[in-house]
Amino acid sequence: MRHFNGVLAALALSGHALAQDLGIKAPPQDKIVFIFNAEIHPVAGEVIENGYITFEDGRITDVGRGGGPSFAPGTELELIDAGGKRVYPGLIGANTLTGLVEVNSVRATQDYSETGDIAPEVRAAVAVNPDSTIIPVTRKNGILTVGVLPMGGLIPGRASVIRMDGWTWEDLAVKDAAGLMVNWPSLRTISARWMTRSDSDQLEQARTRLRAIDDAFDAAAAYVAAREADPTLAEDLRWEAVRPVLAGEVPVFIRATEMEQIQSAVSWAVRRKLKAVIVGGHDAHLCAELLKKHDIGVIVTGTHRMPKRADSPYDEPFVLPRILEEQGVRWCLATGGGSFDAAHERNLPYHAATAVAFGLSEEAAIRAITLSAAELLGVGDRLGSLEVGKAATLIITDGSPLEVHTRVERAFIDGREISLENKQTALERKYREKYRQIRPAPAGNGSEQ
């Protein structure tokens, strides 16, 4: 048995070791980059035909139309003729487990859920694996920034915003504590065959979980008040993590999909005077006036999912983005964000494309996965659009990112050109070569049939 357990441990570790990206991270930008003859899509403004963009030390210094600025003699430049291709801000996945899970069947590669229900001190970025093979595959499709939102329990920790290239988690972190995650209990009873608890038991469990969330925030508020009255009191890392939320410096990200959940969560946040962002929001259109009244944004978790109820319209998830846009709700679009979605985060632009096919404008769809996502994650001042002073995190493409056949040809994160090589491109080369080698010889060469 001891030998068998040792073999299992070795297999788990070997699987973890094999799931490591071997690519070299990009060095800091060391010269001015000038991209010209491009179709610039700033997102925050009109499309610029025959445009240019320059960036230095990781920041955009100029965006415009025509020939561009003049540079002093001797200036070290990298000139990039885009040849009429498009330049977009890097896409942003607002709801992911990137770097927290690699292989769902290998427990050693899962690090997205802490033990216990209340763990506000946890920061998702600290657990991110910078060498995850999922990162370069996702990056290949233009997604250069993601929000990493921990799961599990009631308060699973703090969300982080990371860039998709770096040697360490510190290199990756754009904002390591972007807000506090809260998983709101479902307030609906389940009457399925597999449910063994009565309706009253289910409702009592929901009330117990709601009290636990309230008790945690009460304890945090009491701790903050006590520390302000007496700074010599011992520091408690759990409640220190909640302090910026109570002060309104960062939001509380509340996972809630059903109408009753959203209404309850919003009422709770308003009562406690907290900034809130709803994550999920499948019934957000039913709460539009409430969300607008309190200026609460929604991270819609995907269009590639089934309708919620048997009697729902088949296109319910496809039209939700258009409806929210028409209602004037602040929103962005993300993927489902679960552990099985991590490896498919690269499909984010196609979630937006589905919304376009069902009535959303392409401009709104692009904004939903760039600037709107950055704003709801609290990094809209530095990411999400091509504006002077913002991070030079952008992509050059041969078409709209929403089209499956579009290729991301070059990518920059904070001015650093990022390799678009990954496990999948290596496999493509490998098997193209395989079939080149085994291609049947021309007839009549004397070989045996």
MIPAPA-314278 format. One record per residue (C-alpha): residue in three letters; residue number from 1; y, x, z. Coordinates in steps of 0.5 Angstrom, whole numbers, padded with zeros to 4 digits. Last residue first. Layout:
BEGIN
+--------+-------+-------+-------+-------+
| marlum | filum |    c2 |    c1 |    c3 |
+--------+-------+-------+-------+-------+
|    ALA |   NUM |     Y |     X |     Z |
...
+--------+-------+-------+-------+-------+
% end
This chain:
BEGIN
+--------+-------+-------+-------+-------+
| marlum | filum |    c2 |    c1 |    c3 |
+--------+-------+-------+-------+-------+
|    GLN |   449 | -0002 |  0004 | -0105 |
|    GLU |   448 | -0003 |  0012 | -0106 |
|    SER |   447 |  0002 |  0016 | -0108 |
|    GLY |   446 |  0003 |  0018 | -0116 |
|    ASN |   445 |  0010 |  0017 | -0116 |
|    GLY |   444 |  0010 |  0011 | -0121 |
|    ALA |   443 |  0013 |  0006 | -0116 |
|    PRO |   442 |  0019 |  0008 | -0112 |
|    ALA |   441 |  0017 |  0010 | -0105 |
|    PRO |   440 |  0018 |  0004 | -0100 |
|    ARG |   439 |  0023 |  0005 | -0095 |
|    ILE |   438 |  0020 |  0008 | -0088 |
|    GLN |   437 |  0026 |  0013 | -0087 |
|    ARG |   436 |  0032 |  0009 | -0089 |
|    TYR |   435 |  0028 |  0004 | -0084 |
|    LYS |   434 |  0028 |  0009 | -0078 |
|    GLU |   433 |  0035 |  0011 | -0080 |
|    ARG |   432 |  0038 |  0004 | -0080 |
|    TYR |   431 |  0034 |  0003 | -0073 |
|    LYS |   430 |  0037 |  0009 | -0070 |
|    ARG |   429 |  0044 |  0008 | -0072 |
|    GLU |   428 |  0044 |  0001 | -0070 |
|    LEU |   427 |  0041 |  0003 | -0063 |
|    ALA |   426 |  0047 |  0008 | -0062 |
|    THR |   425 |  0052 |  0002 | -0064 |
|    GLN |   424 |  0048 | -0002 | -0058 |
|    LYS |   423 |  0048 |  0003 | -0053 |
|    ASN |   422 |  0056 |  0005 | -0054 |
|    GLU |   421 |  0061 |  0008 | -0058 |
|    LEU |   420 |  0068 |  0005 | -0058 |
|    SER |   419 |  0071 |  0011 | -0055 |
|    ILE |   418 |  0078 |  0010 | -0052 |
|    GLU |   417 |  0084 |  0012 | -0054 |
|    ARG |   416 |  0089 |  0013 | -0048 |
|    GLY |   415 |  0095 |  0010 | -0048 |
|    ASP |   414 |  0094 |  0006 | -0042 |
|    ILE |   413 |  0088 |  0004 | -0045 |
|    PHE |   412 |  0087 |  0004 | -0053 |
|    ALA |   411 |  0083 |  0001 | -0058 |
|    ARG |   410 |  0081 |  0003 | -0065 |
|    GLU |   409 |  0077 | -0001 | -0070 |
|    VAL |   408 |  0076 | -0008 | -0067 |
|    ARG |   407 |  0072 | -0011 | -0072 |
|    THR |   406 |  0072 | -0018 | -0074 |
|    HIS |   405 |  0066 | -0022 | -0077 |
|    VAL |   404 |  0066 | -0026 | -0071 |
|    GLU |   403 |  0073 | -0029 | -0072 |
|    LEU |   402 |  0077 | -0030 | -0065 |
|    PRO |   401 |  0079 | -0023 | -0065 |
|    SER |   400 |  0083 | -0024 | -0072 |
|    GLY |   399 |  0082 | -0019 | -0077 |
|    ASP |   398 |  0081 | -0012 | -0079 |
|    THR |   397 |  0083 | -0010 | -0071 |
|    ILE |   396 |  0087 | -0005 | -0068 |
|    ILE |   395 |  0087 | -0006 | -0060 |
|    LEU |   394 |  0092 | -0005 | -0054 |
|    THR |   393 |  0093 | -0003 | -0047 |
|    ALA |   392 |  0099 |  0001 | -0048 |
|    ALA |   391 |  0102 | -0001 | -0041 |
|    LYS |   390 |  0108 | -0005 | -0041 |
|    GLY |   389 |  0115 | -0002 | -0041 |
|    VAL |   388 |  0117 | -0005 | -0048 |
|    GLU |   387 |  0113 | -0011 | -0049 |
|    LEU |   386 |  0106 | -0012 | -0053 |
|    SER |   385 |  0103 | -0017 | -0048 |
|    GLY |   384 |  0097 | -0018 | -0043 |
|    LEU |   383 |  0099 | -0013 | -0038 |
|    ARG |   382 |  0104 | -0010 | -0034 |
|    ASP |   381 |  0108 | -0016 | -0031 |
|    GLY |   380 |  0102 | -0020 | -0032 |
|    VAL |   379 |  0098 | -0017 | -0027 |
|    GLY |   378 |  0097 | -0022 | -0022 |
|    LEU |   377 |  0090 | -0025 | -0024 |
|    LEU |   376 |  0094 | -0032 | -0027 |
|    GLU |   375 |  0099 | -0028 | -0030 |
|    ALA |   374 |  0094 | -0023 | -0034 |
|    ALA |   373 |  0090 | -0029 | -0036 |
|    SER |   372 |  0096 | -0032 | -0039 |
|    LEU |   371 |  0098 | -0026 | -0043 |
|    THR |   370 |  0091 | -0024 | -0046 |
|    ILE |   369 |  0085 | -0029 | -0046 |
|    ALA |   368 |  0089 | -0036 | -0046 |
|    ARG |   367 |  0095 | -0032 | -0050 |
|    ILE |   366 |  0090 | -0032 | -0056 |
|    ALA |   365 |  0087 | -0039 | -0055 |
|    ALA |   364 |  0095 | -0041 | -0055 |
|    GLU |   363 |  0096 | -0038 | -0061 |
|    GLU |   362 |  0090 | -0040 | -0065 |
|    SER |   361 |  0092 | -0047 | -0063 |
|    LEU |   360 |  0087 | -0052 | -0059 |
|    GLY |   359 |  0084 | -0057 | -0063 |
|    PHE |   358 |  0076 | -0057 | -0063 |
|    ALA |   357 |  0075 | -0051 | -0067 |
|    VAL |   356 |  0081 | -0047 | -0063 |
|    ALA |   355 |  0077 | -0049 | -0057 |
|    THR |   354 |  0071 | -0046 | -0060 |
|    ALA |   353 |  0075 | -0039 | -0062 |
|    ALA |   352 |  0077 | -0039 | -0055 |
|    HIS |   351 |  0069 | -0038 | -0053 |
|    TYR |   350 |  0068 | -0034 | -0058 |
|    PRO |   349 |  0074 | -0029 | -0056 |
|    LEU |   348 |  0070 | -0028 | -0049 |
|    ASN |   347 |  0063 | -0026 | -0053 |
|    ARG |   346 |  0064 | -0019 | -0050 |
|    GLU |   345 |  0062 | -0022 | -0043 |
|    HIS |   344 |  0055 | -0023 | -0045 |
|    ALA |   343 |  0052 | -0018 | -0040 |
|    ALA |   342 |  0056 | -0021 | -0034 |
|    ASP |   341 |  0054 | -0028 | -0036 |
|    PHE |   340 |  0047 | -0028 | -0033 |
|    SER |   339 |  0050 | -0025 | -0026 |
|    GLY |   338 |  0055 | -0031 | -0027 |
|    GLY |   337 |  0062 | -0031 | -0030 |
|    GLY |   336 |  0062 | -0037 | -0034 |
|    THR |   335 |  0067 | -0034 | -0039 |
|    ALA |   334 |  0074 | -0034 | -0038 |
|    LEU |   333 |  0080 | -0038 | -0041 |
|    CYS |   332 |  0087 | -0039 | -0038 |
|    TRP |   331 |  0091 | -0044 | -0035 |
|    ARG |   330 |  0098 | -0047 | -0033 |
|    VAL |   329 |  0098 | -0054 | -0034 |
|    GLY |   328 |  0102 | -0057 | -0039 |
|    GLN |   327 |  0098 | -0063 | -0041 |
|    GLU |   326 |  0097 | -0061 | -0048 |
|    GLU |   325 |  0095 | -0054 | -0046 |
|    LEU |   324 |  0090 | -0057 | -0041 |
|    ILE |   323 |  0087 | -0062 | -0046 |
|    ARG |   322 |  0087 | -0057 | -0051 |
|    PRO |   321 |  0083 | -0052 | -0046 |
|    LEU |   320 |  0078 | -0058 | -0045 |
|    VAL |   319 |  0076 | -0060 | -0052 |
|    PHE |   318 |  0070 | -0055 | -0052 |
|    PRO |   317 |  0068 | -0057 | -0045 |
|    GLU |   316 |  0067 | -0064 | -0046 |
|    ASP |   315 |  0065 | -0064 | -0054 |
|    TYR |   314 |  0058 | -0068 | -0052 |
|    PRO |   313 |  0062 | -0073 | -0049 |
|    SER |   312 |  0060 | -0074 | -0042 |
|    ASP |   311 |  0054 | -0080 | -0041 |
|    ALA |   310 |  0049 | -0075 | -0038 |
|    ARG |   309 |  0054 | -0071 | -0034 |
|    LYS |   308 |  0057 | -0064 | -0034 |
|    PRO |   307 |  0057 | -0063 | -0041 |
|    MET |   306 |  0053 | -0056 | -0043 |
|    ARG |   305 |  0056 | -0050 | -0043 |
|    HIS |   304 |  0060 | -0045 | -0048 |
|    THR |   303 |  0067 | -0047 | -0047 |
|    GLY |   302 |  0068 | -0042 | -0041 |
|    THR |   301 |  0070 | -0042 | -0034 |
|    VAL |   300 |  0077 | -0045 | -0034 |
|    ILE |   299 |  0082 | -0040 | -0030 |
|    VAL |   298 |  0086 | -0046 | -0027 |
|    GLY |   297 |  0094 | -0045 | -0025 |
|    ILE |   296 |  0097 | -0048 | -0019 |
|    ASP |   295 |  0104 | -0050 | -0020 |
|    HIS |   294 |  0104 | -0055 | -0014 |
|    LYS |   293 |  0106 | -0061 | -0018 |
|    LYS |   292 |  0103 | -0058 | -0024 |
|    LEU |   291 |  0096 | -0058 | -0021 |
|    LEU |   290 |  0097 | -0065 | -0018 |
|    GLU |   289 |  0099 | -0068 | -0025 |
|    ALA |   288 |  0093 | -0065 | -0028 |
|    CYS |   287 |  0088 | -0067 | -0023 |
|    LEU |   286 |  0083 | -0070 | -0029 |
|    HIS |   285 |  0084 | -0065 | -0033 |
|    ALA |   284 |  0082 | -0060 | -0028 |
|    ASP |   283 |  0075 | -0063 | -0028 |
|    HIS |   282 |  0072 | -0057 | -0031 |
|    GLY |   281 |  0076 | -0053 | -0027 |
|    GLY |   280 |  0072 | -0046 | -0026 |
|    VAL |   279 |  0077 | -0042 | -0022 |
|    ILE |   278 |  0083 | -0045 | -0019 |
|    VAL |   277 |  0089 | -0041 | -0017 |
|    ALA |   276 |  0092 | -0042 | -0010 |
|    LYS |   275 |  0099 | -0039 | -0007 |
|    LEU |   274 |  0098 | -0041 |  0000 |
|    LYS |   273 |  0102 | -0046 |  0004 |
|    ARG |   272 |  0097 | -0048 |  0009 |
|    ARG |   271 |  0097 | -0055 |  0007 |
|    VAL |   270 |  0098 | -0054 |  0000 |
|    ALA |   269 |  0092 | -0050 |  0000 |
|    TRP |   268 |  0088 | -0055 |  0003 |
|    SER |   267 |  0091 | -0060 | -0001 |
|    VAL |   266 |  0089 | -0056 | -0007 |
|    ALA |   265 |  0082 | -0055 | -0005 |
|    SER |   264 |  0081 | -0062 | -0003 |
|    GLN |   263 |  0083 | -0064 | -0010 |
|    ILE |   262 |  0079 | -0059 | -0014 |
|    GLN |   261 |  0073 | -0060 | -0010 |
|    GLU |   260 |  0074 | -0068 | -0011 |
|    MET |   259 |  0075 | -0067 | -0019 |
|    GLU |   258 |  0069 | -0062 | -0020 |
|    THR |   257 |  0069 | -0055 | -0022 |
|    ALA |   256 |  0072 | -0051 | -0015 |
|    ARG |   255 |  0072 | -0044 | -0014 |
|    ILE |   254 |  0078 | -0042 | -0010 |
|    PHE |   253 |  0082 | -0036 | -0012 |
|    VAL |   252 |  0087 | -0035 | -0006 |
|    PRO |   251 |  0093 | -0032 | -0009 |
|    VAL |   250 |  0097 | -0025 | -0007 |
|    GLU |   249 |  0104 | -0024 | -0003 |
|    GLY |   248 |  0104 | -0031 |  0000 |
|    ALA |   247 |  0104 | -0028 |  0007 |
|    LEU |   246 |  0098 | -0032 |  0009 |
|    VAL |   245 |  0094 | -0028 |  0003 |
|    PRO |   244 |  0097 | -0022 |  0004 |
|    ARG |   243 |  0094 | -0022 |  0011 |
|    VAL |   242 |  0087 | -0024 |  0009 |
|    ALA |   241 |  0085 | -0017 |  0009 |
|    GLU |   240 |  0088 | -0015 |  0015 |
|    TRP |   239 |  0083 | -0021 |  0018 |
|    ARG |   238 |  0077 | -0018 |  0016 |
|    LEU |   237 |  0079 | -0011 |  0018 |
|    ASP |   236 |  0081 | -0012 |  0025 |
|    GLU |   235 |  0086 | -0007 |  0028 |
|    ALA |   234 |  0086 | -0006 |  0035 |
|    LEU |   233 |  0092 | -0009 |  0039 |
|    THR |   232 |  0098 | -0004 |  0040 |
|    PRO |   231 |  0102 | -0008 |  0035 |
|    ASP |   230 |  0104 | -0013 |  0040 |
|    ALA |   229 |  0107 | -0020 |  0038 |
|    GLU |   228 |  0106 | -0018 |  0030 |
|    ARG |   227 |  0099 | -0016 |  0032 |
|    ALA |   226 |  0098 | -0023 |  0035 |
|    ALA |   225 |  0101 | -0027 |  0030 |
|    VAL |   224 |  0097 | -0024 |  0025 |
|    TYR |   223 |  0091 | -0025 |  0029 |
|    ALA |   222 |  0092 | -0032 |  0030 |
|    ALA |   221 |  0093 | -0033 |  0022 |
|    ALA |   220 |  0086 | -0029 |  0021 |
|    ALA |   219 |  0083 | -0034 |  0026 |
|    ASP |   218 |  0086 | -0040 |  0023 |
|    PHE |   217 |  0084 | -0038 |  0016 |
|    ALA |   216 |  0077 | -0037 |  0019 |
|    ASP |   215 |  0076 | -0043 |  0022 |
|    ASP |   214 |  0079 | -0047 |  0016 |
|    ILE |   213 |  0073 | -0044 |  0012 |
|    ALA |   212 |  0068 | -0045 |  0017 |
|    ARG |   211 |  0071 | -0052 |  0018 |
|    LEU |   210 |  0070 | -0053 |  0010 |
|    ARG |   209 |  0063 | -0051 |  0011 |
|    THR |   208 |  0061 | -0056 |  0017 |
|    ARG |   207 |  0064 | -0062 |  0013 |
|    ALA |   206 |  0060 | -0060 |  0007 |
|    GLN |   205 |  0054 | -0060 |  0011 |
|    GLU |   204 |  0055 | -0066 |  0014 |
|    LEU |   203 |  0056 | -0069 |  0007 |
|    GLN |   202 |  0049 | -0067 |  0005 |
|    ASP |   201 |  0046 | -0069 |  0012 |
|    SER |   200 |  0049 | -0076 |  0010 |
|    ASP |   199 |  0047 | -0076 |  0003 |
|    SER |   198 |  0040 | -0075 |  0006 |
|    ARG |   197 |  0036 | -0068 |  0005 |
|    THR |   196 |  0030 | -0067 |  0001 |
|    MET |   195 |  0034 | -0066 | -0006 |
|    TRP |   194 |  0028 | -0064 | -0011 |
|    ARG |   193 |  0028 | -0071 | -0014 |
|    ALA |   192 |  0036 | -0071 | -0015 |
|    SER |   191 |  0040 | -0075 | -0011 |
|    ILE |   190 |  0046 | -0070 | -0010 |
|    THR |   189 |  0052 | -0072 | -0006 |
|    ARG |   188 |  0059 | -0070 | -0008 |
|    LEU |   187 |  0064 | -0066 | -0004 |
|    SER |   186 |  0061 | -0059 | -0007 |
|    PRO |   185 |  0064 | -0053 | -0002 |
|    TRP |   184 |  0069 | -0049 | -0004 |
|    ASN |   183 |  0068 | -0042 | -0005 |
|    VAL |   182 |  0074 | -0038 | -0003 |
|    MET |   181 |  0076 | -0031 | -0006 |
|    LEU |   180 |  0082 | -0027 | -0004 |
|    GLY |   179 |  0087 | -0024 | -0008 |
|    ALA |   178 |  0088 | -0018 | -0013 |
|    ALA |   177 |  0086 | -0013 | -0008 |
|    ASP |   176 |  0084 | -0007 | -0012 |
|    LYS |   175 |  0089 | -0008 | -0018 |
|    VAL |   174 |  0089 | -0004 | -0024 |
|    ALA |   173 |  0083 | -0001 | -0021 |
|    LEU |   172 |  0078 |  0003 | -0026 |
|    ASP |   171 |  0081 |  0010 | -0024 |
|    GLU |   170 |  0079 |  0009 | -0017 |
|    TRP |   169 |  0073 |  0006 | -0018 |
|    THR |   168 |  0071 |  0013 | -0021 |
|    TRP |   167 |  0071 |  0016 | -0028 |
|    GLY |   166 |  0075 |  0011 | -0032 |
|    ASP |   165 |  0075 |  0006 | -0037 |
|    MET |   164 |  0075 | -0002 | -0038 |
|    ARG |   163 |  0081 | -0003 | -0033 |
|    ILE |   162 |  0080 | -0007 | -0027 |
|    VAL |   161 |  0083 | -0013 | -0023 |
|    SER |   160 |  0080 | -0014 | -0017 |
|    ALA |   159 |  0078 | -0020 | -0013 |
|    ARG |   158 |  0077 | -0020 | -0005 |
|    GLY |   157 |  0071 | -0022 | -0001 |
|    PRO |   156 |  0066 | -0027 | -0001 |
|    ILE |   155 |  0069 | -0032 |  0003 |
|    LEU |   154 |  0064 | -0038 |  0003 |
|    GLY |   153 |  0058 | -0035 |  0002 |
|    GLY |   152 |  0056 | -0031 | -0005 |
|    MET |   151 |  0060 | -0029 | -0011 |
|    PRO |   150 |  0065 | -0023 | -0012 |
|    LEU |   149 |  0071 | -0024 | -0018 |
|    VAL |   148 |  0072 | -0018 | -0022 |
|    GLY |   147 |  0078 | -0019 | -0027 |
|    VAL |   146 |  0077 | -0016 | -0033 |
|    THR |   145 |  0081 | -0011 | -0038 |
|    LEU |   144 |  0080 | -0008 | -0044 |
|    ILE |   143 |  0076 | -0013 | -0048 |
|    GLY |   142 |  0077 | -0011 | -0055 |
|    ASN |   141 |  0069 | -0013 | -0058 |
|    LYS |   140 |  0067 | -0006 | -0057 |
|    ARG |   139 |  0070 | -0006 | -0049 |
|    THR |   138 |  0064 | -0011 | -0047 |
|    VAL |   137 |  0059 | -0006 | -0050 |
|    PRO |   136 |  0063 |  0000 | -0047 |
|    ILE |   135 |  0063 | -0004 | -0040 |
|    ILE |   134 |  0056 | -0007 | -0040 |
|    THR |   133 |  0052 |  0000 | -0040 |
|    SER |   132 |  0055 |  0001 | -0033 |
|    ASP |   131 |  0058 |  0008 | -0032 |
|    PRO |   130 |  0064 |  0006 | -0027 |
|    ASN |   129 |  0059 |  0002 | -0023 |
|    VAL |   128 |  0064 | -0003 | -0019 |
|    ALA |   127 |  0062 | -0003 | -0011 |
|    VAL |   126 |  0069 | -0001 | -0009 |
|    ALA |   125 |  0073 | -0006 | -0014 |
|    ALA |   124 |  0070 | -0012 | -0011 |
|    ARG |   123 |  0074 | -0011 | -0005 |
|    VAL |   122 |  0070 | -0013 |  0002 |
|    GLU |   121 |  0075 | -0015 |  0008 |
|    PRO |   120 |  0074 | -0022 |  0007 |
|    ALA |   119 |  0067 | -0023 |  0009 |
|    ILE |   118 |  0065 | -0030 |  0011 |
|    ASP |   117 |  0059 | -0033 |  0009 |
|    GLY |   116 |  0054 | -0027 |  0011 |
|    THR |   115 |  0051 | -0021 |  0007 |
|    GLU |   114 |  0055 | -0019 |  0001 |
|    SER |   113 |  0054 | -0022 | -0006 |
|    TYR |   112 |  0056 | -0018 | -0013 |
|    ASP |   111 |  0052 | -0012 | -0012 |
|    GLN |   110 |  0046 | -0013 | -0016 |
|    THR |   109 |  0043 | -0006 | -0020 |
|    ALA |   108 |  0038 | -0005 | -0014 |
|    ARG |   107 |  0035 | -0012 | -0015 |
|    VAL |   106 |  0032 | -0011 | -0021 |
|    SER |   105 |  0031 | -0017 | -0025 |
|    ASN |   104 |  0038 | -0018 | -0026 |
|    VAL |   103 |  0039 | -0012 | -0030 |
|    GLU |   102 |  0046 | -0009 | -0029 |
|    VAL |   101 |  0050 | -0013 | -0024 |
|    LEU |   100 |  0057 | -0011 | -0020 |
|    GLY |    99 |  0060 | -0007 | -0026 |
|    THR |    98 |  0063 | -0013 | -0029 |
|    LEU |    97 |  0062 | -0019 | -0025 |
|    THR |    96 |  0067 | -0023 | -0029 |
|    ASN |    95 |  0072 | -0028 | -0029 |
|    ALA |    94 |  0079 | -0026 | -0032 |
|    GLY |    93 |  0076 | -0023 | -0038 |
|    ILE |    92 |  0082 | -0020 | -0041 |
|    LEU |    91 |  0083 | -0018 | -0049 |
|    GLY |    90 |  0087 | -0012 | -0050 |
|    PRO |    89 |  0094 | -0013 | -0053 |
|    TYR |    88 |  0094 | -0014 | -0061 |
|    VAL |    87 |  0095 | -0010 | -0067 |
|    ARG |    86 |  0093 | -0012 | -0074 |
|    LYS |    85 |  0091 | -0009 | -0080 |
|    GLY |    84 |  0096 | -0007 | -0085 |
|    GLY |    83 |  0094 |  0000 | -0087 |
|    ALA |    82 |  0095 |  0002 | -0079 |
|    ASP |    81 |  0098 |  0008 | -0081 |
|    ILE |    80 |  0097 |  0012 | -0074 |
|    LEU |    79 |  0101 |  0018 | -0073 |
|    GLU |    78 |  0100 |  0022 | -0067 |
|    LEU |    77 |  0106 |  0026 | -0065 |
|    GLU |    76 |  0109 |  0032 | -0062 |
|    THR |    75 |  0116 |  0032 | -0062 |
|    GLY |    74 |  0118 |  0039 | -0066 |
|    PRO |    73 |  0124 |  0035 | -0069 |
|    ALA |    72 |  0127 |  0029 | -0065 |
|    PHE |    71 |  0124 |  0023 | -0067 |
|    SER |    70 |  0127 |  0017 | -0071 |
|    PRO |    69 |  0125 |  0010 | -0069 |
|    GLY |    68 |  0121 |  0005 | -0073 |
|    GLY |    67 |  0120 |  0004 | -0081 |
|    GLY |    66 |  0120 | -0003 | -0081 |
|    ARG |    65 |  0119 | -0008 | -0075 |
|    GLY |    64 |  0119 | -0007 | -0068 |
|    VAL |    63 |  0116 | -0005 | -0062 |
|    ASP |    62 |  0118 |  0001 | -0057 |
|    THR |    61 |  0117 |  0005 | -0051 |
|    ILE |    60 |  0110 |  0002 | -0049 |
|    ARG |    59 |  0107 |  0006 | -0043 |
|    GLY |    58 |  0101 |  0010 | -0042 |
|    ASP |    57 |  0105 |  0017 | -0042 |
|    GLU |    56 |  0108 |  0015 | -0049 |
|    PHE |    55 |  0108 |  0009 | -0053 |
|    THR |    54 |  0110 |  0007 | -0060 |
|    ILE |    53 |  0109 |  0000 | -0064 |
|    TYR |    52 |  0111 | -0001 | -0071 |
|    GLY |    51 |  0111 | -0007 | -0075 |
|    ASN |    50 |  0110 | -0009 | -0083 |
|    GLU |    49 |  0110 | -0017 | -0080 |
|    ILE |    48 |  0112 | -0018 | -0073 |
|    VAL |    47 |  0108 | -0024 | -0070 |
|    GLU |    46 |  0113 | -0028 | -0066 |
|    GLY |    45 |  0114 | -0027 | -0058 |
|    ALA |    44 |  0110 | -0026 | -0052 |
|    VAL |    43 |  0103 | -0025 | -0056 |
|    PRO |    42 |  0106 | -0019 | -0059 |
|    HIS |    41 |  0102 | -0020 | -0065 |
|    ILE |    40 |  0104 | -0014 | -0069 |
|    GLU |    39 |  0102 | -0013 | -0077 |
|    ALA |    38 |  0102 | -0006 | -0078 |
|    ASN |    37 |  0105 | -0001 | -0082 |
|    PHE |    36 |  0106 |  0003 | -0076 |
|    ILE |    35 |  0103 |  0006 | -0070 |
|    PHE |    34 |  0106 |  0012 | -0067 |
|    VAL |    33 |  0103 |  0015 | -0061 |
|    ILE |    32 |  0107 |  0020 | -0057 |
|    LYS |    31 |  0103 |  0026 | -0054 |
|    ASP |    30 |  0098 |  0027 | -0048 |
|    GLN |    29 |  0095 |  0021 | -0046 |
|    PRO |    28 |  0091 |  0022 | -0040 |
|    PRO |    27 |  0083 |  0024 | -0042 |
|    ALA |    26 |  0078 |  0019 | -0044 |
|    LYS |    25 |  0072 |  0018 | -0041 |
|    ILE |    24 |  0065 |  0021 | -0043 |
|    GLY |    23 |  0060 |  0017 | -0045 |
|    LEU |    22 |  0053 |  0017 | -0042 |
|    ASP |    21 |  0053 |  0010 | -0040 |
|    GLN |    20 |  0048 |  0009 | -0034 |
|    ALA |    19 |  0042 |  0003 | -0034 |
|    LEU |    18 |  0037 |  0009 | -0035 |
|    ALA |    17 |  0038 |  0011 | -0027 |
|    HIS |    16 |  0038 |  0004 | -0025 |
|    GLY |    15 |  0031 |  0003 | -0028 |
|    SER |    14 |  0029 |  0009 | -0026 |
|    LEU |    13 |  0031 |  0007 | -0019 |
|    ALA |    12 |  0027 |  0000 | -0019 |
|    LEU |    11 |  0021 |  0004 | -0022 |
|    ALA |    10 |  0021 |  0009 | -0016 |
|    ALA |     9 |  0022 |  0004 | -0011 |
|    LEU |     8 |  0016 |  0000 | -0014 |
|    VAL |     7 |  0012 |  0007 | -0014 |
|    GLY |     6 |  0013 |  0008 | -0007 |
|    ASN |     5 |  0011 |  0001 | -0005 |
|    PHE |     4 |  0004 |  0002 | -0009 |
|    HIS |     3 |  0003 |  0009 | -0005 |
|    ARG |     2 |  0005 |  0006 |  0002 |
|    MET |     1 |  0000 |  0000 |  0000 |
+--------+-------+-------+-------+-------+
% end
